Amino acid sequence: MTIKTMLSAAAICAGLGSSAAWADCGEVSITEMDWASSAVVTSVAKFLLENGYGCTVKTVPSSTTPAMASIAETGEPDILTELWTNSSPVYEELRAAGKLVELGHVLADGGVEAWWIPAYLAEAHPELRTLEGILANPQLVGGRFHDCPAGWACDVVNLNNAKAVDMPGHGIERFQHGSGETLATAIAAAYAAKEPWFGYYWAPTSVLGKYPMVQVETAPFDQDAHTCNADPDCTAPKLSAYPTAKVVTAVAPDLLEREPEVVEFLKLMSFTNEQMGAVLAWQDDNSASYEEAAVYFLTTYQDTWANWLNDEARSRLSALLQ
């Protein structure tokens, strides 16, 4: 599908969204968190709620901490989507207190943080699929570990994991990038030249959607070790994989009675990391907006989102499902 076609589809969708006015759904508010995948999720949900369920949808720009504070103090917004629960210490507290209700895993695979090598490197040297193999063959990864910028949580965790296995003693330098952009650029440059690359990244992202990477097997996740590794003052680092982050859609309690059909839809709305990575890669390649990326998802993955809808919403959106 060409950019021109996609932009036309985006315009059509915008028109549909403004004209829908079904009597069976009122106004609902939904967060648009300040990262790419969440903005795409929100745009997809907004379109389907407006055109399938007749809701008037208000988007609320936010991030995890203020969203948690808002729903705790005011009961709004109605819908918090792509909520990374491991990034919010108060999430379980609010859930236990009945301030919010967890509906489902909006990222089916969860949020993934790991150490990676390019797929072409893993194919040429299968031994590099494990950290043990990398430590025994540092020259095959260029003697470098590409790490995230200072100040990110992964900075401390990766440093302590590197200490735990004495990465410098095995001939591997920890190279810390100055920004997320330069870390991403390093992967792109390695792929362009088919050069060695070993380092940290996360999913779902446009980078892993665009460049096939293989997760390096390090060690099983150990909660005690990970807790210590996340502390800058950890005195006994021990190698541990990152935990898979639970990424959910949660809602204000009153939405369950006020808009039960919306709640059922939100329970089923779920994206795989592969799908989201592909959408974000398409967005990046085409310098597209989040709304255009949502249109790309809607036109590419009809079989996925059709299963989220009830019969009436599916009927209303039947033209897109043909």
C-alpha positions in Angstrom: 0.0 0.0 0.0 1.4 3.4 -1.0 1.8 6.4 1.3 -0.7 8.3 -0.9 -3.3 5.5 -0.3 -2.6 5.4 3.4 -3.0 9.1 3.7 -6.3 8.9 1.9 -7.4 6.2 4.3 -6.4 8.3 7.2 -8.5 11.2 5.9 -11.5 8.8 5.5 -11.0 7.5 9.0 -10.9 11.0 10.4 -14.2 11.8 8.6 -15.8 8.7 9.9 -14.7 9.5 13.5 -16.2 12.9 13.4 -19.5 11.8 12.1 -20.2 8.8 14.3 -23.0 9.5 16.8 -24.5 6.3 18.2 -26.8 6.7 21.1 -25.5 3.7 23.0 -22.1 5.2 24.2 -21.3 8.4 25.8 -18.0 10.2 26.3 -15.0 8.3 27.5 -11.5 9.5 28.1 -8.3 7.6 27.3 -4.6 8.2 28.0 -2.1 8.8 25.3 1.2 8.0 27.0 4.3 9.8 25.8 5.9 7.0 23.8 5.3 5.7 20.3 3.6 2.3 20.9 1.1 3.8 23.4 0.2 6.6 21.0 -0.6 4.0 18.3 -2.7 1.9 20.7 -4.6 5.0 21.7 -5.3 6.0 18.1 -6.5 2.5 17.2 -8.7 2.3 20.3 -10.1 5.8 19.6 -11.1 5.0 16.0 -12.7 1.6 16.9 -14.6 3.1 19.9 -15.9 6.1 17.9 -16.8 4.2 14.7 -17.7 0.8 16.2 -19.3 1.7 19.5 -20.4 5.3 18.9 -18.4 6.8 21.7 -17.1 10.3 22.0 -13.5 9.8 22.8 -11.3 12.4 24.6 -7.6 11.7 24.5 -5.5 12.8 27.5 -1.8 13.3 26.9 0.0 11.8 30.0 2.7 9.5 31.3 2.7 6.7 33.9 3.2 8.7 37.1 0.7 11.6 36.4 -1.9 9.1 35.1 -1.7 7.1 38.3 -2.0 10.2 40.4 -5.0 11.5 38.4 -7.0 8.2 38.6 -6.2 7.9 42.3 -7.4 11.5 43.1 -10.2 12.1 40.5 -11.1 8.7 39.0 -10.1 10.0 35.6 -9.3 9.4 32.9 -11.6 6.4 32.2 -9.0 4.3 30.4 -5.3 3.9 31.0 -3.8 1.9 28.2 -0.3 0.5 27.7 0.4 0.9 31.4 3.8 -0.7 32.2 3.0 -1.9 35.8 6.7 -2.4 36.7 7.2 1.3 36.2 4.6 2.3 38.7 5.3 1.3 42.3 1.7 2.4 43.3 -0.1 0.4 40.6 -0.8 -2.7 42.8 -1.7 -0.5 45.7 -4.3 1.4 43.6 -5.6 -1.9 42.2 -6.0 -3.4 45.7 -7.8 -0.2 46.9 -10.2 -0.5 44.0 -9.1 2.8 42.4 -8.6 1.1 39.1 -9.5 -2.3 37.5 -7.1 -4.3 35.3 -8.8 -5.6 32.2 -6.2 -7.3 30.0 -2.7 -7.4 28.6 -2.5 -4.8 25.8 0.9 -6.1 24.9 0.4 -9.8 24.7 4.1 -10.6 25.0 4.7 -8.0 27.7 7.5 -5.4 27.5 10.8 -7.0 26.8 14.2 -5.7 27.8 17.3 -7.8 27.0 20.7 -8.1 25.4 20.7 -8.8 21.7 22.9 -9.6 18.7 21.8 -9.2 15.0 20.2 -12.2 13.4 23.0 -12.4 10.7 25.6 -12.7 13.5 23.6 -15.4 15.3 23.3 -17.3 12.0 27.1 -17.1 11.2 28.1 -17.8 14.8 25.5 -19.8 16.8 27.7 -19.8 19.8 27.0 -16.1 20.3 23.3 -16.9 21.2 24.5 -17.3 24.8 26.4 -14.9 27.0 28.9 -17.7 27.7 29.7 -17.9 24.1 30.1 -14.2 23.7 32.4 -14.0 26.7 34.5 -16.8 25.2 34.6 -15.0 21.8 34.7 -11.2 22.4 36.3 -10.5 19.0 33.2 -11.8 17.3 31.1 -9.0 18.8 33.7 -6.4 18.2 34.8 -6.4 21.8 32.0 -3.9 22.7 28.7 -3.9 24.6 26.4 -1.1 23.5 24.6 0.2 26.5 21.8 2.7 27.1 22.4 6.3 28.2 23.2 7.4 31.7 20.2 8.1 33.8 18.0 5.4 32.3 17.1 2.5 34.7 18.8 0.0 32.4 22.1 1.9 32.9 22.4 0.7 36.5 21.1 -2.8 35.8 23.3 -3.4 32.8 26.4 -2.1 34.7 25.8 -4.5 37.6 25.2 -7.4 35.2 28.4 -6.6 33.4 30.3 -6.5 36.7 28.7 -9.8 37.7 30.3 -11.6 34.7 33.5 -9.4 34.6 32.8 -8.2 31.1 36.0 -6.1 30.9 38.1 -9.1 32.1 36.7 -11.0 29.1 37.8 -8.3 26.6 34.4 -6.5 26.2 34.2 -2.8 26.7 31.0 -1.2 27.9 30.2 1.6 25.5 27.5 3.9 26.8 25.5 5.8 24.2 24.6 9.4 24.8 21.0 9.0 23.7 18.4 6.5 22.7 18.8 7.9 19.1 22.5 7.0 18.9 21.8 3.6 20.4 19.3 2.9 17.6 21.6 4.4 15.0 24.3 2.0 16.1 22.0 -1.0 15.3 21.1 0.5 11.9 24.7 1.1 11.0 25.8 -2.4 12.0 23.0 -3.8 9.9 24.0 -1.7 6.9 27.6 -2.9 7.0 26.8 -6.4 8.4 29.2 -5.7 11.3 29.3 -7.2 14.8 26.9 -5.7 17.4 26.1 -6.7 20.9 24.1 -4.7 23.4 20.9 -3.7 25.2 17.5 -2.8 23.6 13.8 -3.2 24.3 10.6 -4.2 22.5 8.2 -3.3 21.1 10.1 -0.6 19.1 10.5 0.4 15.5 14.2 -0.6 15.7 13.4 -4.3 16.5 10.5 -4.2 14.1 12.9 -3.2 11.3 16.1 -5.1 12.2 15.8 -8.7 13.2 17.7 -9.3 16.4 18.3 -12.4 18.5 18.0 -12.3 22.3 21.1 -13.4 24.0 20.6 -16.1 26.6 22.1 -14.8 29.8 20.7 -16.3 33.0 17.2 -17.0 34.4 15.4 -14.1 35.9 16.2 -13.8 39.7 14.1 -11.3 41.5 16.5 -10.8 44.4 19.5 -10.4 42.0 17.5 -8.0 39.8 16.5 -5.9 42.7 20.1 -5.5 43.8 21.3 -4.9 40.2 18.8 -2.0 40.0 20.4 -0.3 43.0 23.5 1.8 42.2 24.9 0.8 45.6 24.5 -3.0 45.0 27.5 -4.6 46.6 27.0 -8.2 45.3 25.8 -8.1 41.7 24.6 -11.4 40.3 23.7 -12.1 36.6 19.9 -12.1 36.0 17.8 -11.6 32.9 15.3 -8.8 32.9 11.7 -9.6 33.9 9.1 -9.5 31.3 7.1 -6.4 32.1 3.3 -6.7 32.4 1.7 -4.1 30.2 -2.0 -3.7 30.7 -5.1 -1.7 30.0 -6.8 -0.6 33.2 -9.9 1.5 33.8 -11.7 3.6 36.4 -14.1 1.4 38.3 -17.3 3.3 37.3 -16.6 2.5 33.6 -17.6 -1.2 34.2 -21.2 -0.2 34.8 -21.3 2.9 32.7 -20.0 1.4 29.4 -19.9 -2.4 29.7 -19.5 -3.0 26.0 -16.5 -0.7 25.9 -15.0 -2.7 28.8 -15.5 -6.0 27.0 -13.7 -4.5 23.9 -10.8 -3.3 26.1 -10.4 -6.7 27.6 -9.8 -8.2 24.2 -7.6 -5.4 22.7 -4.1 -6.8 22.5 -1.1 -6.4 20.2 1.8 -8.8 19.8 5.3 -7.3 19.9 5.8 -8.5 16.4 2.7 -6.6 15.2 3.6 -3.4 17.1 7.2 -3.5 16.0 6.1 -3.8 12.4 3.7 -0.9 12.7 6.3 1.3 14.4 8.9 0.3 11.7 6.4 1.3 9.0 5.7 4.6 10.8 9.4 5.4 11.0 10.1 4.5 7.4 7.2 6.7 6.2 7.6 9.6 8.7 4.0 9.0 9.5 1.8 10.3 12.3 0.4 8.1 15.0 -3.0 8.3 13.4 -1.6 7.1 10.1 0.2 4.3 11.9 -3.1 3.3 13.4 -4.7 3.3 9.9 -1.8 1.0 8.8 -2.6 -1.4 11.6 -6.3 -1.3 10.9 -5.8 -2.1 7.2 -3.0 -4.7 7.7 -4.4 -6.7 10.7 -8.1 -6.9 10.1 -8.3 -10.4 11.4 -6.7 -9.3 14.7 -8.9 -6.4 15.6 -12.1 -7.9 14.2 -12.0 -10.4 17.1 -12.0 -7.6 19.7 -15.4 -6.3 18.6 -19.0 -7.3 19.4 -21.3 -8.2 16.6 -22.9 -4.7 16.4 -19.5 -2.9 16.2 -18.3 -5.4 13.7 -21.3 -4.7 11.5 -20.7 -1.0 11.7 -17.1 -1.4 10.6 -17.9 -4.1 8.0 -16.7 -1.9 5.1 -13.1 -2.0 6.6 -13.3 -5.8 7.0 -14.0 -6.6 3.3 
